[in-house]
Amino acid sequence: MEANNTPQLAPFSARFSPQVPELLNKLNCSIALSTYQAGKIVFISPTQDNERLMTLPRAFRKPMGISVSGNKMVISLYDEIIQFQNSKELATHYPNKQNTYDSLWLPRATYYTGLVDMHDVDFGDDGIYAVNTSFSCICKVDGEYNFTPYWQPPFIEKVMPGDACHLNGMVVLNGKPKYVTALGKTAVPQGWREHIVDGGILLDIERNEIILDGLSMPHSPKVYNNELYLLMSASGEFIKVNTETRAYDTIKKFDGFCRGLAFYQDFAFIGFSKLRKNSSTFAKLSFSDKANFAGIKIIHMPTNAQVGEIIYETSVDEIYEVTILEDSIRPNILNTADEIHKYSLATPSSTFWAQKEPQA
């Protein structure tokens, strides 16, 4: 047999624009993304010489939404929500690699939500809010119950399982949920699938009404400079919404399935997923023959110009969330599956790494 000399790419290999490491260093930040398909939270960081990107993947079961508030992070998973706390001190003395990381996200609380398909999650002024997709509602998660319903769309009469409208994205503004996206306006279980490509809606929670409809799979609403933006995955559009006139402008149109949006300083970071080859729905999209990549594109907001991209060559096919980790160019995160997190000890005044007990 003839030998195959094609080099095998390492897991999570990616090609990237040469200016991306320099940009991240200049911004003093790293990128975090969730890929439920691969079951990973992935941190992307620049090397100090601006030549390479470092990738740190950490296993979690079906990670979806990620939100960061100061030194707190929350991630929605398959059947739980985990809250993390960042410790620069514990990062410095991390036993497996000392004097390497400038931040270390450690699990501090787990909320067992059950199988409710949580999507976006965020901190409010009185706790954690999440998009409960299965029950078509926004809920609070505090450990007293699996979840406490907070709001449901006006066309959903009763909070019950069935994923009627496929709620997914959420904006928390001034401490309370303000905007939410869904893929349909229906109260029938799985009814959103009938108009999956063009039945999407944007709702104002305070007004309890629909602002926009007929959207192409809306995801990832975010407020930036007091203006509302979101992604329309099925049309590849990055849009800005005028909530008063109930209209939108297209900032950028891509030949790709966009989902996952983060803003930092003058830049937008947009996630992209490969289309599923066996999906009859995705085969109908205008860019179905071009959306064969997964990664992140970076847009300079003052000029709307693309200034960089990261394209995965292995491991990552679908991205849900994109988040920026500020003031950190070598972050780490620990999951609850590895015993090492149990040895990290923090009090209000000090931190320690406990010594492992010697085996008899």
Secondary structure, 3 states (H helix, E strand, C coil): CCCCCCCCCCCCCEEECCCHHHHHHHHCEEEEEEECCCCEEEEEEECCCCCCEEEEEEECCCCCCEEEECCEEEEECCCEEEEEEECHHHHHCCCCCCCCCCEEEEEEEEEECCCCCEEEEEEECCEEEEEECCCCEEEEECCCCCCEEEECCCCCCCCCCCCCCCEEEEEEECCEEEEEEECCCCCCCCHHHHHCCCCEEEEECCCCEEEEEEECCEEEEEEECCEEEEEECCCCEEEEEECCCCEEEEEEECCCEEEEEEEECCEEEEEEECCCCCCCCHHHCCCCCCCCCCEEEEEECCCCEEEEEEEECCCCCCCCEEEEEECCCCEEECCCCCHHHHHEEECCCCEEECCCCCCC
